[in-house]
Amino acid sequence: MIKKIKANGTDEYKFLKELEARNVETDKKITDIVSDIINNVRKNGDEAVKEYTLKFDGKLPEYFEVPREVINDALTEADEELVSALLNAIENISDFHNRQKTESFIAPKDNGVILGQRIRGLAKVGLYVPGGTAAYPSSVLMNAIPAKIAGVKEIIMITPPLKDGTPNKDILVAAALCGVDRVFLAGGAQAIAALAYGTDTIPKVDKIVGPGNIFVATAKKLLYGTVDIDMIAGPSEILVLADSTADPKFVAADLMSQAEHDKLASAILVTTDESLVEKTEAEIKRQMEYLSRKEIIEKSLTDFGAAIICEDKEKAVEIANAIAPEHLEVLFENPLEYIGKLDNAGSVFLGQYASEPLGDYYAGPNHVLPTSGTARFFSPLGVQSFTKRSSFIYYTREALEEAKDDIVLIAEREGLTAHANAIKVRFE
């Protein structure tokens, strides 16, 4: 089912090129459709949003902004076990993200100069949450909690209505527990455009975060610059590093945990033990029989899965860093030894009992992660994602006089005589 590759310096990188080809540019047809939606929403606001809601979701909701009593009722009526599980996850996620906070600073100098940096949360953030059958309360937690910790003044959540025009109650429960300020019922590219430009009903925001389908992702990409976004996410990925101590039952289960997301998802085993490949494949076939998304898993593993066999762990680590996966599991005998060697990964899971879903839902680190090799230069969503920085400078006359000749020299060398003049006039 999954292709077997022996690392020889060529074949594994040929596979990596094939993997990169999966992440082709968005189809022009989709881009054109999304551009038309964006332009319509920008021009016609709420009316355009209603038009697309009726077209794509089947029914206009009774209200576009979910009343606070409806949100509160969802929490009151919720399954106690779900609420308890979400509260435990919130505690872990909050604890982790509280440690990411960065303080403003002020740095006075002996000559009277004062320098500093001011950090504060964004004013308004839009959180897009898929609805319907693909409803993810965990996405609410992972996006809203760091935003709250960062000091965002208002979190606006937008989510598609169900076919009957009502909101998904699990999403409302998560929103209530995380302190989301307002919830609106709209989905797709039209919802992203409404958040970016604002309508009579839906507020304009400074940043849009949260997962979505290809139309949502394309809208975010096209509107970047009008509004900030978290990242442009590609298909989900997992890479499992394993040696002879790894349990093939665990390896198989973890590979399939990501393969079930999407037929374009990528699940890769990189191992120093060739016999583990056959054992893992047998486990995949056995476990797959009782999984609900069997067809998606099979297609994903066949098209974009692989088992890469390496002579040693150093080569395995090299391949992992080259692929820069979204999720990286280390099922080596002593996994903690490799923390400092694995430079390119969205999130690293160490040991037999740090399965990837632990990070998706519960452990604390964020599950909004860079994909498609962008972990080489992008970081997971975090508190810093919801803040902005400003620097400030105060100089006395004496301090500027000491620096003026250097400033004037540099400015004139660059041909910017007005810059130089702005310094000179202060000493005429």
N, C-alpha and C positions, 0 to 999 in steps of 0.2 A: 504493500500500500504506500509506504513512504520510501522514497528513493534512497539507496545506500551509496555513499560517496567516501572513498578513501582519500584522506588529505595528502596531497602530493605537491602542493604549492601552485597547482593549476586548476584542478577539477573543482575544489571547494570555492575558488574565487569565480569560476565560471557560473556556478550555482548562485553565488551572491549577485552576479550581474542579472541573472534571470529573475531573482527576487526583486531587484531594483526596477525591472521592467514592469512589474506588477503595479508600481506606483506611477503610472503614466499621468500626464496632465489631464485635467478634467475634460471630458468630452465637450467639444464646442457647442453641441446642441444643448447640453445641460447649462452651460455658461450663458447661452443666449436666452434660454427660458428664465433663468434666475435673474439675469439683467433686466428683462422685461418686468418681472415681478417687483424688483427693487424700484424701478422707475415709476411703476404704477402706485406703489405704496408711498413713495416720496411725494407724488403729485396729489393722490386722492386719499391718503391717510386711512382712517377707519373704514371707509367704504370699500377700499381695495382689500383690506384685511378680511372683511366680512365676505366679500366675493370669493376669495380663495378658500376661506374656511368652509363655506358652503360647497365649493367645488371639490375640495380634497378630503374634508372630514365628514361630509354627508349631511350635516345639520348645524345650524347656527345655535350656539349656546344661549341659554336664557339670559346670561349676563357675561360680559367680557371680563370684568374684574370680579373675582370670586369674593363674595362678602365675607367679612371676618367671622361671622357666626357660622358660616358653612365650614370654614377651616377649623374653627374650634370644635364644631360638632364631629368632624371627621376624627379629631384626636380623642374626643370623649368616647366615641363609639368604636374605636379601633381595637383590634385584637391585642389583649394585654401582653401576650408573648412577643408580638412584633414590636410593640412600644418598648418593652424591656430590652430586646435585642438592639434596637436602634439607640436607646439611651446608653447602653454599654459601649457601642461603637462610637457614639458621640464623645464619650469620656476619653477614649483612647485617641481619637482623631484630634480632639481639643488639646490634650496633653502634648502630643507631638508638635502640633503647629504653634502652640504657645512658645515653644523653645526657638522658633524661627524669628521671633520679633527682633527688629533692629531699632536701636534708639537714635534719636537725633543727637547731634553733638555741637558744642561750641568750643572754639580753640583760641583763646586770647593769647597774644604774644607780648613780650616785654616792651616792644616799640610802639604799643598802642593799637596794633592791627588786631582785628577780630574776624576770624573766619568760622564758618559753621555750616551745618547741613540740617535741614528740617525735613522730617519724614512724616507723612500723614496718609490716611486712607483716602481712597477715591470717594467722590460724592455719591455717585449712583452706579451700581453694577447690575447688568441684566444676566440672569441665570436661565439658560434654555435647558429644559428637561423633556426628553421624549415621553410621549404618553401612549395610550392604547395598550396593545399587547407588549410593547417594548418599554415598559415603565420601570424606571430605575431609581428608587428612593435613595440608594447609595450615592447617586450622582448629586442629589441635593446636599447630602452631608459633606461630600468631598469638596464641593464648590462654595457652599454657604459658610461653613465653619471657618476656613482661613480668611474669608472676606470679613466676617464679623470680628475676628481677632485683629485683623489689619486696621480696623476702625472705619470700614465703609459705612457711610451714613445711611444708605438705603439700598436694600437688595430687592430687585424687581424680578420675580420669577414668572416665566412664560412657558406654558405647556399646552400641547394640543388637547382639545376635548375628546372624550370618548364618542362613539358613534351616536349615542343618545344625547350628546351635547353637554354632558356633565363632566366634572373633573375626575381624574383618577384619585381615589381616596388615600391610597398608600403614599402617593406623592404629597398630598395635602398634610398627611400626618408628619412626614419628614420635614416639610416646610414649617409646620407649627413648632416642632421640637427644636429646629435650628434658628428660629427667630426671623424667618423671611418676612419682609415688611408687607409686600403686596404680591398677589398672584393673578395672572391674566390667562385667559383661555384662547390661545392661538398657536399655530404650529408652522413648521416649514420655513422656507425662505422669507415669506411674508412677515413672520414673527420677528426674524432677525432684522429685516428692514425697518419694521416698526420701532424696535428698540434703538436702532442706529439713528433714525431721523426724528422719532417721536410722532405721535398722532394726538388728536384731541383727547383720546382715552389712555393710550399707552405712553408712559414717559420716555423721553430720550435719555440714554445712559452713556456713561463714559467708557464702559468696557463690557463685552459680551463673553461669557464663558459657558461651557457645557457641551455635551456631545450631541450629535444629530446625524441624519442621513446625508447622502451626497449633495442634496439641494441645500441643506442647512450649512454644510461645510463650505460649499461654493459661495453661498451668500456671505459667510463670515470672511472668506478670502477676498471677495470683491469689495467688501465694505471696510476692510482694514485700512486705516488712515482716516476715514470718517469717524470710526470708533476703534478702540483697541480690542483685541481678541486674545484668548488664551493661547491657542496654537491651532495649526491646521492638521488635524489628526488623520492618519491613514488607517488601514486595516490593523487589527490587533495582532500582537506577536508574542511568542515566548521562545526562549532558548534555554535548554536544560543542559548544563555541564554535569557529566556523570562518570564515575569510575566503577570498578568492580564491586564496590560496597553499596551501590545504589540498588534500591528495590524496584524491579521492572514494573511492578503493580503501581507504585507511586509515579514513576516516570510516565507511564502510559496515561494515567489519570490526569496528570498535570498538562501534558501535551494536548489532550482533548479538551481541557478546560478553556483553552483559548481558541482551539480549532472550531468550537461550536458557535463562536461569535459571528462568523462570516465565511463564506466560501473563499474569500480572498485572504483570510487570516493565515498566518505563518507559524508553524510549530516545528522546531528544530531540536534534534538531539545531537550533542557533540560529546563524544565519549572516547575513552581510551580502552574500552573493553568491547571487542567486536561481538562477543556472545550476548551482550546486553541488548543489542539491536534486535536479534531474533526473539528474545524473551519479551522485550517491550512490544514488538509487533503482535505477538500472540496475545498479550494482555489487552492491547488495543481492540483486537477483534472480539475478545471475550467481553470486555466491559461495554463496548459500543452497542451491544445487542439490547441493553436495557436503558439506553440514553435516548431522550426525546428528540434530540437534534442530530440523529444518526447520519442522515443524508448530507447535512452541511459539514459535519466532521469528516466524513469520508472524502468529500470533494476537496475540502481544504487540505487535508493531509496528502492526498494524491497529487494535487497541483502545486502546492507550496510548502509541503513538509519535506524533511530530509533527516537522515541520520549520517553524520559525518564522523568517520573513525580516524583518530589521531594516534600517533606514536607515543606522545607524552602529554602531560597536562600543560606544559608551556605552550605547545602548539594549540591546544584546545582554548586556552586563554587568549591567544593571539587571534583566533578565529572569532571568538566572542566579541572582542574589542572591534574587529573589522565590521561585524554585522551590526553592532550597537543596538541591541534589541530593546523593545519596550519593557519586557519582563525578562529577567535573567535569574534562573535557579541554579544554585551550586550544590550538587549532590555528590561532592567529593568527600573523602574520608574525614578531612579536617577543613571544613569550608571556611572557617574564620581566617585561615591563613591567606585567603585570596582577596580579601576586601581591598587591599592597597594595590592590587594588580588589575582589577576590573574597572577600567576607566570610563567605558562607554556603555551605559545602560540606564534606562529610566528608573527602574527599581530593582534591587538585588535581593534575592530570597536565599537565605543560607541554611542548609541542612535539610534533613529528611522531613522535618515537621513544619517547615516554613513554606507551605504550599501557596501558590500564587493567589487563590481566592481569599486567603487570609489578608492579603494586602488590598484586595478589591473592596472588602467590606469592613474590616475590623481592627487591624493591628495599630493603625495610626498614621503612617505615611500616606501621602495622597495617591489616588489611583488615576489621576489625570496625568498621563505620561507622554513623553515624546515618542513618536513612532517613525518608521521608515528610515532608520539610520540617523535621525536627527538628534538622538541622544549624544552624538558627538559634540553638539554645541548648544542644545536646549536642555532645560531642567524641568522637573515636575512642577505642577501647579503648587503654589505655596503662599504664605503670607505676603512675601515680597511681590507676588503677582498682582496684589490689590493695593499697592502703595505707590506713591510718587515722591520724588525727592526734589528739593530746591536747595541750592547753596546760597550763602550770603557772605558779603565782604564789607568790612568797615576799615578804612585807612585814615590815619591822621595826615595833616599836611607834611609833617616831618618824615613820615614813613613813605609817602608818595615821592617826596623830593629825593629820597635815597634810591628809589627804584626808577625814577623818570628817565634817566639816560638809557637804560637797558630797554625800556618799553618803546621809547622813541626810535631807537636804533632798529629794533625788530620791525616796528610798524613801517618805517621808511624803506627798509629792505624789501618788504612785501608790497611797496608801492601804495600803501594806504595812508596818504598824508593827512587825511581828516582824523584818522585815529591818532597819529602823532600830535596833531594840533590840539586835540582834546586834552592831552597831557600838558603840552607846552603853555597853553593859555593860563593855566593855574599858577604859573610862576613868572608871568610877565610883569 
